[in-house]
Amino acid sequence: MNLLDNIDTKRLPEHIAIIMDGNGRWAKKQGLLRALGHERGSESVKDIIRTCNRLGIKNLTLYAFSTENWNRPKIEVDTLMKILVKQLRKELSTLEDKKIRLNTIGNFDQLPTSVRNELNAVKERTKDFTTMTLTLALSYGAREEIVNAVKNISDKVKNNIISIDSIDDLIINEHLYTHNLPDVDLLIRTSGEHRISNFLLWQIAYAELYFTDILWPDFKEQDLYEAIISYQKRERRFGKTSEQIK
């Protein structure tokens, strides 16, 4: 039986975020170079984007490259950037056909000019699409995001643009990279690691967490269905009691 039959399409998570982990380990297990693991991982990216689109998931955020990833060997970083540009060019027609808007979060200044140009071009071409928002977290770190938000808010307080007493969750949200996105409902991490790794720390406050041993290049449609089924079996209380929810 197809796992899709077990999914309640009326209770889908509005926002799924994925820590795509395990490309390097997948390549090592196959006796291949790490670069080939990243190439294979890009196939999983395409598969999951298409699956989310078919299901009707409104927001998908992928942790593509962290601020810490800049510390990896230069040849691996360069390879990742080349793969990103290639995939953006390759998948633009699909994004346009499926009416998927490309969004990005992170420190753009650190990205190579060629990558920034390609991202900006695709974002411009897809900016009016509303079927689904695909967000790539690139050169992204949640702590850096929160520090920047604090600095921006402090500057506005200093210049009497906002009062210190008006600072609340909404004000902070407005100053995050994700100000145009809803909070995460389901966070998935592949490869067997049980860490958040500095990803969307504010936005996952009430997210359901799903960890799988599957390495990212092997994570496919049926694996996403399993994660969603697990999500739908859980009771989301948001600090309330079960009786209040019912």
TIDOTI-781046 format. One record per residue: residue number from 1; residue in one letter; x, y, z of N, C-alpha, C in turn. Coordinates in nm, 2 decimals, m for minus. Atoms other than C-alpha are relative to their C-alpha. Example, Ala and Ser with C-alpha at 12.3 -4.5 7.8 and 13.67 -1.06 7.14 Angstrom:
% TIDOTI-781046
{pt 1,"a",{0.09,m0.12,0.00},{1.23,m0.45,0.78},{0.09,0.12,0.00}},
{pt 2,"s",{m0.09,m0.11,0.00},{1.37,m0.11,0.71},{m0.08,0.11,0.08}},
% end
This chain:
% TIDOTI-781046
{pt 1,"m",{0.08,m0.12,0.00},{0.00,0.00,0.00},{0.09,0.13,0.00}},
{pt 2,"n",{m0.07,m0.13,0.01},{0.12,0.35,m0.09},{m0.02,0.08,0.13}},
{pt 3,"l",{0.01,m0.08,m0.12},{0.20,0.55,0.22},{m0.09,0.13,m0.02}},
{pt 4,"l",{0.08,m0.12,0.03},{0.02,0.84,0.05},{m0.14,m0.02,0.05}},
{pt 5,"d",{0.14,0.03,m0.04},{m0.31,0.67,0.13},{m0.02,0.02,0.15}},
{pt 6,"n",{0.02,m0.02,m0.15},{m0.24,0.72,0.51},{0.02,0.14,0.04}},
{pt 7,"i",{m0.02,m0.14,m0.03},{m0.19,1.09,0.48},{m0.14,0.07,m0.01}},
{pt 8,"d",{0.12,m0.08,0.00},{m0.48,1.32,0.58},{0.04,0.14,m0.07}},
{pt 9,"t",{m0.03,m0.12,0.07},{m0.46,1.59,0.32},{m0.06,0.13,0.06}},
{pt 10,"k",{0.06,m0.11,m0.07},{m0.67,1.82,0.54},{0.09,0.05,0.12}},
{pt 11,"r",{m0.08,m0.04,m0.11},{m0.40,1.83,0.81},{0.15,0.00,m0.03}},
{pt 12,"l",{m0.14,0.00,0.04},{m0.08,1.88,0.62},{0.07,0.12,0.07}},
{pt 13,"p",{m0.08,m0.11,m0.06},{0.20,2.09,0.78},{0.00,0.11,m0.10}},
{pt 14,"e",{0.00,m0.12,0.09},{0.19,2.44,0.63},{0.15,0.03,m0.04}},
{pt 15,"h",{m0.14,m0.03,0.03},{0.57,2.47,0.66},{0.09,m0.11,0.05}},
{pt 16,"i",{m0.09,0.10,m0.03},{0.82,2.19,0.64},{0.15,0.05,m0.02}},
{pt 17,"a",{m0.14,m0.04,0.01},{1.19,2.26,0.70},{0.09,m0.13,0.01}},
{pt 18,"i",{m0.09,0.12,0.00},{1.47,2.00,0.63},{0.14,0.03,0.01}},
{pt 19,"i",{m0.15,m0.01,m0.01},{1.83,1.97,0.74},{0.05,m0.12,m0.08}},
{pt 20,"m",{m0.04,0.10,0.10},{1.97,1.78,0.44},{0.14,m0.05,0.03}},
{pt 21,"d",{m0.13,0.05,m0.05},{2.25,1.58,0.61},{0.03,m0.14,m0.06}},
{pt 22,"g",{m0.05,0.13,0.03},{2.46,1.29,0.49},{0.05,m0.02,m0.14}},
{pt 23,"n",{m0.05,0.02,0.13},{2.58,1.36,0.14},{0.14,m0.06,0.00}},
{pt 24,"g",{m0.13,0.05,m0.01},{2.94,1.31,0.24},{0.01,m0.14,0.04}},
{pt 25,"r",{0.00,0.14,m0.05},{2.88,0.99,0.43},{m0.06,m0.10,m0.10}},
{pt 26,"w",{0.05,0.08,0.10},{2.67,0.86,0.15},{0.11,m0.03,m0.11}},
{pt 27,"a",{m0.11,0.02,0.10},{2.96,0.91,m0.10},{0.11,m0.09,0.06}},
{pt 28,"k",{m0.11,0.09,m0.06},{3.21,0.75,0.15},{m0.04,m0.14,0.00}},
{pt 29,"k",{0.05,0.14,0.00},{2.99,0.44,0.18},{0.01,m0.06,m0.14}},
{pt 30,"q",{0.00,0.05,0.14},{2.99,0.41,m0.20},{0.14,0.00,m0.05}},
{pt 31,"g",{m0.14,m0.01,0.04},{3.37,0.47,m0.22},{0.01,0.11,m0.11}},
{pt 32,"l",{m0.01,m0.10,0.10},{3.31,0.79,m0.41},{0.05,0.13,0.06}},
{pt 33,"l",{m0.04,m0.13,m0.05},{3.43,1.15,m0.38},{m0.12,0.07,0.06}},
{pt 34,"r",{0.11,m0.07,m0.06},{3.22,1.38,m0.16},{m0.08,0.08,m0.09}},
{pt 35,"a",{0.07,m0.08,0.10},{3.13,1.59,m0.46},{m0.11,m0.08,m0.06}},
{pt 36,"l",{0.10,0.09,0.07},{2.94,1.30,m0.61},{m0.12,m0.02,0.10}},
{pt 37,"g",{0.11,0.00,m0.10},{2.74,1.28,m0.28},{m0.09,0.12,m0.01}},
{pt 38,"h",{0.08,m0.12,0.01},{2.64,1.64,m0.32},{m0.08,0.00,m0.13}},
{pt 39,"e",{0.08,0.01,0.12},{2.54,1.57,m0.68},{m0.12,m0.09,0.01}},
{pt 40,"r",{0.11,0.09,m0.02},{2.33,1.28,m0.58},{m0.11,0.06,0.10}},
{pt 41,"g",{0.09,m0.07,m0.10},{2.18,1.49,m0.29},{m0.09,0.09,m0.08}},
{pt 42,"s",{0.08,m0.10,0.08},{2.06,1.74,m0.55},{m0.12,m0.07,m0.07}},
{pt 43,"e",{0.11,0.08,0.06},{1.84,1.46,m0.70},{m0.11,m0.01,0.10}},
{pt 44,"s",{0.10,0.01,m0.11},{1.67,1.42,m0.36},{m0.07,0.13,0.01}},
{pt 45,"v",{0.06,m0.14,m0.01},{1.61,1.80,m0.35},{m0.11,0.01,m0.10}},
{pt 46,"k",{0.10,m0.01,0.10},{1.43,1.78,m0.68},{m0.12,m0.09,0.03}},
{pt 47,"d",{0.10,0.09,m0.03},{1.23,1.48,m0.57},{m0.10,0.05,0.11}},
{pt 48,"i",{0.07,m0.05,m0.11},{1.12,1.64,m0.24},{m0.08,0.12,m0.04}},
{pt 49,"i",{0.07,m0.12,0.04},{1.03,1.97,m0.40},{m0.13,m0.04,m0.08}},
{pt 50,"r",{0.12,0.05,0.08},{0.80,1.79,m0.65},{m0.10,m0.06,0.09}},
{pt 51,"t",{0.09,0.07,m0.09},{0.65,1.58,m0.38},{m0.08,0.10,0.08}},
{pt 52,"c",{0.07,m0.11,m0.08},{0.57,1.88,m0.16},{m0.10,0.07,m0.08}},
{pt 53,"n",{0.09,m0.08,0.09},{0.42,2.06,m0.45},{m0.12,m0.08,m0.04}},
{pt 54,"r",{0.11,0.09,0.03},{0.20,1.76,m0.54},{m0.10,m0.01,0.12}},
{pt 55,"l",{0.08,0.01,m0.12},{0.08,1.73,m0.18},{m0.08,0.13,0.03}},
{pt 56,"g",{0.06,m0.13,m0.04},{0.00,2.10,m0.15},{0.06,0.06,0.12}},
{pt 57,"i",{m0.07,m0.06,m0.10},{0.26,2.19,0.10},{0.03,0.15,m0.04}},
{pt 58,"k",{m0.01,m0.14,0.04},{0.27,2.57,0.10},{0.14,0.06,0.02}},
{pt 59,"n",{m0.13,m0.05,m0.03},{0.62,2.63,0.24},{0.10,m0.11,0.03}},
{pt 60,"l",{m0.11,0.10,m0.02},{0.94,2.42,0.21},{0.13,0.08,0.02}},
{pt 61,"t",{m0.13,m0.06,m0.02},{1.27,2.54,0.36},{0.11,m0.10,0.01}},
{pt 62,"l",{m0.11,0.09,0.00},{1.59,2.36,0.29},{0.13,0.06,0.05}},
{pt 63,"y",{m0.12,m0.05,m0.05},{1.91,2.40,0.48},{0.11,m0.04,m0.09}},
{pt 64,"a",{m0.09,0.04,0.10},{2.15,2.41,0.19},{0.15,0.03,0.03}},
{pt 65,"f",{m0.14,m0.04,m0.03},{2.46,2.58,0.33},{0.00,0.09,0.12}},
{pt 66,"s",{0.00,m0.07,m0.13},{2.53,2.70,0.68},{0.12,0.10,0.01}},
{pt 67,"t",{m0.11,m0.09,m0.02},{2.76,2.98,0.80},{0.13,m0.08,0.04}},
{pt 68,"e",{m0.11,0.09,m0.04},{2.98,2.70,0.95},{0.06,m0.07,m0.12}},
{pt 69,"n",{m0.05,0.08,0.12},{3.01,2.53,0.61},{0.11,0.07,m0.07}},
{pt 70,"w",{m0.11,m0.07,0.06},{3.25,2.80,0.50},{0.13,m0.05,0.04}},
{pt 71,"n",{m0.13,0.06,m0.05},{3.51,2.62,0.71},{0.04,m0.13,m0.06}},
{pt 72,"r",{m0.04,0.13,0.07},{3.50,2.31,0.49},{0.11,0.03,m0.11}},
{pt 73,"p",{m0.11,m0.02,0.10},{3.78,2.25,0.23},{m0.05,0.08,m0.12}},
{pt 74,"k",{0.04,m0.09,0.11},{3.77,2.51,m0.05},{m0.05,m0.07,m0.12}},
{pt 75,"i",{0.05,0.08,0.12},{3.73,2.25,m0.32},{m0.14,m0.05,0.02}},
{pt 76,"e",{0.13,0.04,m0.03},{3.42,2.12,m0.15},{m0.10,0.11,m0.01}},
{pt 77,"v",{0.09,m0.12,0.00},{3.27,2.47,m0.10},{m0.02,0.04,m0.15}},
{pt 78,"d",{0.01,m0.04,0.14},{3.34,2.55,m0.47},{m0.09,m0.09,m0.07}},
{pt 79,"t",{0.08,0.10,0.06},{3.18,2.23,m0.58},{m0.15,0.02,0.03}},
{pt 80,"l",{0.13,m0.02,m0.04},{2.87,2.30,m0.38},{m0.06,0.12,m0.07}},
{pt 81,"m",{0.05,m0.12,0.07},{2.84,2.65,m0.53},{m0.03,m0.03,m0.15}},
{pt 82,"k",{0.02,0.03,0.14},{2.88,2.51,m0.88},{m0.13,m0.08,m0.02}},
{pt 83,"i",{0.12,0.08,0.01},{2.61,2.25,m0.82},{m0.13,0.08,0.02}},
{pt 84,"l",{0.12,m0.09,m0.03},{2.37,2.52,m0.68},{m0.03,0.08,m0.13}},
{pt 85,"v",{0.03,m0.08,0.12},{2.41,2.74,m0.99},{m0.06,m0.09,m0.11}},
{pt 86,"k",{0.04,0.09,0.10},{2.37,2.44,m1.22},{m0.15,m0.04,0.02}},
{pt 87,"q",{0.14,0.05,m0.03},{2.05,2.32,m1.05},{m0.10,0.11,m0.01}},
{pt 88,"l",{0.09,m0.12,0.02},{1.90,2.67,m1.04},{m0.04,0.02,m0.15}},
{pt 89,"r",{0.02,m0.02,0.15},{1.94,2.70,m1.42},{m0.09,m0.12,m0.05}},
{pt 90,"k",{0.07,0.12,0.05},{1.81,2.34,m1.47},{m0.14,0.00,0.05}},
{pt 91,"e",{0.13,0.02,m0.06},{1.51,2.37,m1.24},{m0.09,0.12,m0.02}},
{pt 92,"l",{0.08,m0.12,0.02},{1.39,2.72,m1.34},{m0.13,m0.03,m0.07}},
{pt 93,"s",{0.12,0.03,0.07},{1.14,2.58,m1.59},{m0.10,m0.07,0.08}},
{pt 94,"t",{0.10,0.07,m0.09},{0.99,2.35,m1.33},{m0.06,0.09,0.10}},
{pt 95,"l",{0.06,m0.10,m0.09},{0.95,2.63,m1.08},{m0.10,0.09,m0.07}},
{pt 96,"e",{0.09,m0.08,0.07},{0.78,2.84,m1.34},{m0.13,m0.08,m0.04}},
{pt 97,"d",{0.11,0.08,0.04},{0.56,2.55,m1.46},{m0.09,m0.03,0.12}},
{pt 98,"k",{0.08,0.03,m0.12},{0.45,2.46,m1.10},{m0.03,0.12,0.08}},
{pt 99,"k",{0.03,m0.12,m0.07},{0.43,2.82,m1.00},{0.05,0.01,0.15}},
{pt 100,"i",{m0.07,0.01,m0.13},{0.68,2.78,m0.71},{0.09,0.13,0.01}},
{pt 101,"r",{m0.08,m0.12,m0.02},{0.83,3.10,m0.57},{0.13,m0.04,0.07}},
{pt 102,"l",{m0.12,0.02,m0.07},{1.20,3.09,m0.48},{0.03,0.11,0.10}},
{pt 103,"n",{m0.03,m0.09,m0.10},{1.30,3.26,m0.16},{0.14,m0.04,0.06}},
{pt 104,"t",{m0.13,0.03,m0.06},{1.64,3.28,0.02},{0.01,0.06,0.14}},
{pt 105,"i",{m0.03,m0.06,m0.13},{1.75,3.34,0.38},{0.15,m0.02,0.03}},
{pt 106,"g",{m0.15,0.01,m0.03},{2.11,3.40,0.50},{0.07,0.12,m0.03}},
{pt 107,"n",{m0.09,m0.11,0.02},{2.41,3.62,0.46},{0.04,0.00,m0.15}},
{pt 108,"f",{m0.03,0.00,0.15},{2.41,3.69,0.08},{0.13,0.06,m0.03}},
{pt 109,"d",{m0.13,m0.06,0.03},{2.72,3.90,0.11},{0.12,m0.09,m0.01}},
{pt 110,"q",{m0.10,0.10,0.00},{2.93,3.59,0.16},{0.00,m0.09,m0.12}},
{pt 111,"l",{0.01,0.09,0.12},{2.81,3.41,m0.15},{0.08,0.06,m0.12}},
{pt 112,"p",{m0.07,m0.05,0.13},{3.01,3.43,m0.48},{m0.10,0.08,m0.08}},
{pt 113,"t",{0.09,m0.09,0.08},{2.88,3.69,m0.72},{m0.08,m0.08,m0.10}},
{pt 114,"s",{0.07,0.08,0.10},{2.79,3.42,m0.98},{m0.13,m0.06,0.07}},
{pt 115,"v",{0.12,0.06,m0.07},{2.56,3.25,m0.72},{m0.10,0.11,0.04}},
{pt 116,"r",{0.10,m0.11,m0.03},{2.40,3.58,m0.61},{m0.07,0.04,m0.12}},
{pt 117,"n",{0.07,m0.04,0.13},{2.33,3.67,m0.97},{m0.10,m0.10,m0.04}},
{pt 118,"e",{0.09,0.10,0.04},{2.17,3.34,m1.04},{m0.12,m0.01,0.09}},
{pt 119,"l",{0.11,0.00,m0.09},{1.96,3.34,m0.73},{m0.09,0.12,m0.02}},
{pt 120,"n",{0.08,m0.12,0.02},{1.84,3.70,m0.79},{m0.08,m0.02,m0.13}},
{pt 121,"a",{0.07,0.02,0.13},{1.75,3.61,m1.15},{m0.12,m0.09,0.02}},
{pt 122,"v",{0.11,0.09,m0.02},{1.54,3.31,m1.04},{m0.11,0.06,0.09}},
{pt 123,"k",{0.10,m0.06,m0.10},{1.38,3.50,m0.75},{m0.09,0.10,m0.08}},
{pt 124,"e",{0.07,m0.10,0.07},{1.28,3.78,m0.99},{m0.10,m0.07,m0.09}},
{pt 125,"r",{0.09,0.07,0.09},{1.13,3.53,m1.24},{m0.12,m0.07,0.07}},
{pt 126,"t",{0.11,0.08,m0.07},{0.92,3.35,m0.97},{m0.06,0.08,0.11}},
{pt 127,"k",{0.04,m0.08,m0.12},{0.84,3.64,m0.73},{m0.15,0.01,0.01}},
{pt 128,"d",{0.14,m0.02,m0.01},{0.47,3.65,m0.81},{m0.08,m0.14,0.01}},
{pt 129,"f",{0.07,0.13,m0.01},{0.40,3.27,m0.78},{m0.04,m0.02,0.15}},
{pt 130,"t",{0.06,0.02,m0.13},{0.18,3.16,m0.49},{m0.03,m0.14,0.04}},
{pt 131,"t",{0.04,0.14,m0.03},{0.14,2.79,m0.52},{0.08,m0.06,0.12}},
{pt 132,"m",{m0.09,0.05,m0.10},{0.44,2.71,m0.30},{0.12,0.10,0.01}},
{pt 133,"t",{m0.13,m0.08,m0.02},{0.74,2.90,m0.15},{0.11,m0.10,0.04}},
{pt 134,"l",{m0.12,0.08,m0.03},{1.07,2.72,m0.17},{0.11,0.09,0.05}},
{pt 135,"t",{m0.10,m0.09,m0.06},{1.32,2.88,0.06},{0.13,m0.08,0.02}},
{pt 136,"l",{m0.13,0.06,m0.01},{1.69,2.80,0.04},{0.08,0.08,0.11}},
{pt 137,"a",{m0.08,m0.06,m0.11},{1.89,2.87,0.36},{0.15,m0.01,m0.04}},
{pt 138,"l",{m0.13,0.00,0.06},{2.23,2.97,0.22},{0.09,0.10,0.08}},
{pt 139,"s",{m0.08,m0.08,m0.09},{2.52,3.10,0.43},{m0.08,0.04,0.12}},
{pt 140,"y",{0.10,m0.03,m0.10},{2.26,3.08,0.70},{0.05,m0.05,0.14}},
{pt 141,"g",{m0.02,0.05,m0.14},{2.31,3.06,1.08},{m0.11,0.07,0.08}},
{pt 142,"a",{0.11,m0.05,m0.08},{2.02,3.11,1.33},{0.05,0.10,0.10}},
{pt 143,"r",{m0.05,m0.09,m0.10},{2.24,3.28,1.59},{0.03,0.13,m0.07}},
{pt 144,"e",{m0.03,m0.12,0.07},{2.37,3.53,1.33},{m0.13,0.08,m0.03}},
{pt 145,"e",{0.13,m0.06,0.04},{2.01,3.59,1.22},{m0.06,0.08,0.12}},
{pt 146,"i",{0.05,m0.06,m0.12},{1.90,3.66,1.58},{0.08,0.12,0.04}},
{pt 147,"v",{m0.09,m0.12,m0.04},{2.20,3.89,1.65},{m0.03,0.12,m0.09}},
{pt 148,"n",{0.03,m0.11,0.09},{2.12,4.09,1.34},{m0.13,0.06,0.03}},
{pt 149,"a",{0.13,m0.05,m0.04},{1.76,4.12,1.45},{0.01,0.09,0.12}},
{pt 150,"v",{m0.02,m0.08,m0.12},{1.86,4.25,1.79},{0.07,0.13,m0.03}},
{pt 151,"k",{m0.07,m0.12,0.04},{2.10,4.50,1.63},{m0.10,0.10,m0.07}},
{pt 152,"n",{0.09,m0.08,0.07},{1.83,4.63,1.40},{m0.11,0.06,0.09}},
{pt 153,"i",{0.10,m0.05,m0.09},{1.57,4.66,1.67},{0.06,0.10,0.09}},
{pt 154,"s",{m0.07,m0.10,m0.09},{1.82,4.83,1.90},{0.02,0.13,m0.07}},
{pt 155,"d",{m0.02,m0.12,0.08},{1.90,5.08,1.63},{m0.13,0.08,m0.01}},
{pt 156,"k",{0.13,m0.07,0.01},{1.53,5.16,1.59},{m0.05,0.06,0.13}},
{pt 157,"v",{0.03,m0.05,m0.13},{1.48,5.20,1.96},{0.08,0.13,0.03}},
{pt 158,"k",{m0.09,m0.11,m0.02},{1.78,5.43,1.97},{m0.05,0.13,m0.08}},
{pt 159,"n",{0.05,m0.11,0.08},{1.63,5.64,1.69},{m0.15,0.03,0.01}},
{pt 160,"n",{0.14,m0.03,m0.03},{1.28,5.65,1.84},{m0.10,m0.04,m0.10}},
{pt 161,"i",{0.09,0.05,0.10},{1.13,5.45,1.56},{m0.10,m0.10,0.06}},
{pt 162,"i",{0.09,0.09,m0.08},{0.99,5.19,1.80},{0.04,0.02,0.15}},
{pt 163,"s",{m0.03,m0.01,m0.14},{0.97,5.20,2.18},{0.04,m0.14,0.06}},
{pt 164,"i",{m0.04,0.13,m0.06},{1.13,4.94,2.40},{m0.11,m0.08,0.05}},
{pt 165,"d",{0.12,0.07,m0.05},{0.79,4.86,2.55},{m0.08,m0.07,m0.10}},
{pt 166,"s",{0.08,0.06,0.11},{0.65,4.76,2.21},{0.07,m0.13,m0.05}},
{pt 167,"i",{m0.07,0.12,0.05},{0.91,4.48,2.15},{m0.07,m0.12,0.05}},
{pt 168,"d",{0.06,0.13,m0.03},{0.73,4.15,2.14},{0.03,m0.10,m0.10}},
{pt 169,"d",{m0.02,0.10,0.10},{0.72,3.83,1.94},{m0.01,0.05,m0.14}},
{pt 170,"l",{0.03,m0.05,0.13},{0.58,4.01,1.64},{0.11,0.09,m0.05}},
{pt 171,"i",{m0.11,m0.09,0.04},{0.85,4.28,1.64},{0.12,m0.08,m0.04}},
{pt 172,"i",{m0.12,0.08,0.02},{1.12,4.02,1.66},{m0.02,m0.08,m0.14}},
{pt 173,"n",{0.03,0.07,0.12},{0.96,3.81,1.38},{0.02,0.09,m0.12}},
{pt 174,"e",{m0.01,m0.09,0.12},{0.95,4.12,1.15},{0.14,0.03,m0.03}},
{pt 175,"h",{m0.14,m0.04,0.03},{1.33,4.16,1.18},{0.08,m0.13,m0.02}},
{pt 176,"l",{m0.07,0.12,0.03},{1.42,3.80,1.11},{0.00,m0.02,m0.16}},
{pt 177,"y",{0.00,0.03,0.14},{1.52,3.67,0.76},{m0.13,m0.06,m0.05}},
{pt 178,"t",{0.12,0.08,0.03},{1.20,3.46,0.77},{m0.13,0.08,0.02}},
{pt 179,"h",{0.12,m0.09,m0.04},{0.96,3.76,0.83},{m0.12,m0.03,m0.09}},
{pt 180,"n",{0.11,0.02,0.09},{0.75,3.66,0.53},{m0.04,m0.15,0.00}},
{pt 181,"l",{0.03,0.14,0.00},{0.72,3.29,0.63},{m0.07,m0.03,0.13}},
{pt 182,"p",{0.06,0.05,m0.13},{0.50,3.11,0.89},{0.10,m0.08,0.08}},
{pt 183,"d",{m0.09,0.08,m0.08},{0.67,2.93,1.18},{0.00,m0.15,m0.06}},
{pt 184,"v",{m0.02,0.14,0.05},{0.79,2.57,1.10},{m0.10,m0.09,0.08}},
{pt 185,"d",{0.09,0.10,m0.06},{0.54,2.29,1.17},{0.07,m0.13,0.01}},
{pt 186,"l",{m0.07,0.12,0.00},{0.76,2.00,1.08},{0.15,0.02,m0.04}},
{pt 187,"l",{m0.14,m0.01,0.03},{1.14,1.99,1.10},{0.05,m0.15,m0.02}},
{pt 188,"i",{m0.05,0.13,0.03},{1.31,1.69,0.94},{0.15,0.01,m0.01}},
{pt 189,"r",{m0.15,0.01,0.01},{1.68,1.59,0.98},{0.03,m0.14,m0.04}},
{pt 190,"t",{m0.04,0.13,0.05},{1.83,1.30,0.78},{0.14,m0.03,0.06}},
{pt 191,"s",{m0.13,0.05,m0.03},{2.14,1.09,0.85},{0.03,m0.05,0.14}},
{pt 192,"g",{m0.02,0.06,m0.14},{2.08,0.98,1.21},{0.05,0.10,0.10}},
{pt 193,"e",{m0.05,m0.10,m0.10},{2.21,1.30,1.38},{m0.12,0.06,0.07}},
{pt 194,"h",{0.11,m0.05,m0.08},{1.99,1.44,1.65},{0.03,0.14,0.05}},
{pt 195,"r",{m0.04,m0.14,m0.03},{2.09,1.81,1.64},{m0.08,0.09,m0.09}},
{pt 196,"i",{0.06,m0.10,0.08},{1.94,2.13,1.52},{0.10,0.08,m0.08}},
{pt 197,"s",{m0.11,m0.06,0.08},{2.27,2.27,1.40},{m0.02,0.14,m0.04}},
{pt 198,"n",{0.01,m0.15,0.03},{2.19,2.64,1.43},{m0.09,0.03,m0.11}},
{pt 199,"f",{0.10,m0.01,0.11},{1.89,2.61,1.20},{m0.13,0.05,0.05}},
{pt 200,"l",{0.13,m0.05,m0.03},{1.58,2.83,1.25},{m0.04,m0.02,0.15}},
{pt 201,"l",{0.02,0.02,m0.15},{1.61,2.83,1.63},{m0.12,0.07,0.05}},
{pt 202,"w",{0.12,m0.07,m0.05},{1.34,3.09,1.68},{m0.13,m0.06,m0.07}},
{pt 203,"q",{0.12,0.04,0.08},{1.10,2.95,1.41},{m0.05,m0.14,0.03}},
{pt 204,"i",{0.04,0.14,m0.03},{1.10,2.59,1.54},{m0.05,m0.01,0.14}},
{pt 205,"a",{0.04,0.01,m0.14},{0.98,2.68,1.89},{m0.11,m0.10,0.03}},
{pt 206,"y",{0.11,0.10,m0.02},{0.67,2.46,1.85},{m0.01,m0.10,m0.12}},
{pt 207,"a",{0.00,0.09,0.11},{0.77,2.25,1.55},{0.01,m0.14,0.05}},
{pt 208,"e",{m0.02,0.14,m0.02},{0.74,1.87,1.55},{0.13,m0.04,m0.06}},
{pt 209,"l",{m0.13,0.04,0.05},{1.09,1.72,1.51},{0.00,m0.15,m0.04}},
{pt 210,"y",{m0.01,0.14,0.05},{1.15,1.41,1.30},{0.14,m0.03,m0.05}},
{pt 211,"f",{m0.13,0.04,0.03},{1.48,1.24,1.28},{0.00,m0.14,m0.07}},
{pt 212,"t",{m0.01,0.12,0.07},{1.57,0.96,1.04},{0.14,m0.04,m0.03}},
{pt 213,"d",{m0.14,0.05,0.03},{1.88,0.74,0.98},{0.03,0.01,m0.15}},
{pt 214,"i",{m0.02,0.00,0.15},{1.84,0.77,0.60},{0.09,0.12,m0.03}},
{pt 215,"l",{m0.09,m0.11,0.05},{2.12,0.97,0.44},{m0.07,0.08,m0.11}},
{pt 216,"w",{0.07,m0.08,0.09},{2.00,1.26,0.23},{m0.01,m0.05,m0.14}},
{pt 217,"p",{0.01,0.04,0.14},{2.08,1.12,m0.11},{m0.10,m0.12,m0.02}},
{pt 218,"d",{0.10,0.11,0.01},{1.85,0.82,m0.03},{m0.14,0.04,0.05}},
{pt 219,"f",{0.13,m0.05,m0.06},{1.57,1.03,0.12},{m0.09,0.04,m0.12}},
{pt 220,"k",{0.09,m0.02,0.11},{1.28,1.01,m0.13},{m0.15,0.02,0.04}},
{pt 221,"e",{0.14,m0.03,m0.02},{0.91,1.05,m0.17},{m0.07,m0.07,0.11}},
{pt 222,"q",{0.06,0.08,m0.10},{0.80,0.76,0.05},{0.05,0.04,0.14}},
{pt 223,"d",{m0.06,m0.04,m0.13},{1.04,0.88,0.33},{m0.07,0.13,0.05}},
{pt 224,"l",{0.07,m0.12,m0.04},{0.87,1.22,0.32},{m0.14,m0.03,0.05}},
{pt 225,"y",{0.14,0.04,m0.04},{0.53,1.05,0.35},{0.01,m0.05,0.14}},
{pt 226,"e",{m0.02,0.05,m0.14},{0.66,0.87,0.66},{0.01,0.11,0.10}},
{pt 227,"a",{m0.01,m0.11,m0.09},{0.76,1.19,0.82},{m0.13,0.08,0.02}},
{pt 228,"i",{0.13,m0.07,m0.01},{0.43,1.35,0.75},{m0.10,m0.08,0.08}},
{pt 229,"i",{0.09,0.09,m0.07},{0.24,1.05,0.88},{0.03,0.01,0.15}},
{pt 230,"s",{m0.05,m0.01,m0.14},{0.45,1.07,1.20},{m0.05,0.13,0.06}},
{pt 231,"y",{0.05,m0.13,m0.04},{0.36,1.44,1.23},{m0.15,0.00,0.03}},
{pt 232,"q",{0.15,0.00,m0.02},{m0.01,1.38,1.19},{m0.05,m0.09,0.11}},
{pt 233,"k",{0.04,0.08,m0.12},{m0.01,1.12,1.47},{0.02,0.07,0.13}},
{pt 234,"r",{m0.04,m0.08,m0.12},{0.12,1.38,1.72},{m0.11,0.10,0.04}},
{pt 235,"e",{0.09,m0.10,m0.06},{m0.09,1.61,1.94},{0.07,0.12,0.02}},
{pt 236,"r",{m0.07,m0.13,m0.01},{0.02,1.97,1.90},{m0.08,0.08,0.10}},
{pt 237,"r",{0.08,m0.06,m0.11},{m0.08,2.14,2.22},{0.04,0.15,0.02}},
{pt 238,"f",{m0.04,m0.14,m0.01},{0.12,2.47,2.20},{m0.01,0.05,0.15}},
{pt 239,"g",{0.01,m0.04,m0.14},{0.14,2.48,2.58},{m0.13,m0.03,0.07}},
{pt 240,"k",{0.13,0.03,m0.06},{m0.22,2.38,2.64},{0.00,m0.14,0.04}},
{pt 241,"t",{0.02,0.14,m0.04},{m0.35,2.06,2.79},{m0.07,m0.07,m0.11}},
{pt 242,"s",{0.07,0.08,0.10},{m0.49,1.77,2.58},{m0.15,0.03,0.01}},
{pt 243,"e",{0.14,m0.02,m0.01},{m0.84,1.85,2.72},{m0.04,0.13,m0.07}},
{pt 244,"q",{0.03,m0.13,0.07},{m0.82,2.21,2.60},{0.00,m0.01,m0.15}},
{pt 245,"i",{m0.01,0.02,0.15},{m0.72,2.10,2.25},{m0.12,m0.07,m0.05}},
{pt 246,"k",{0.11,0.08,0.04},{m1.00,1.85,2.23},{m0.13,0.09,0.01}},
% end
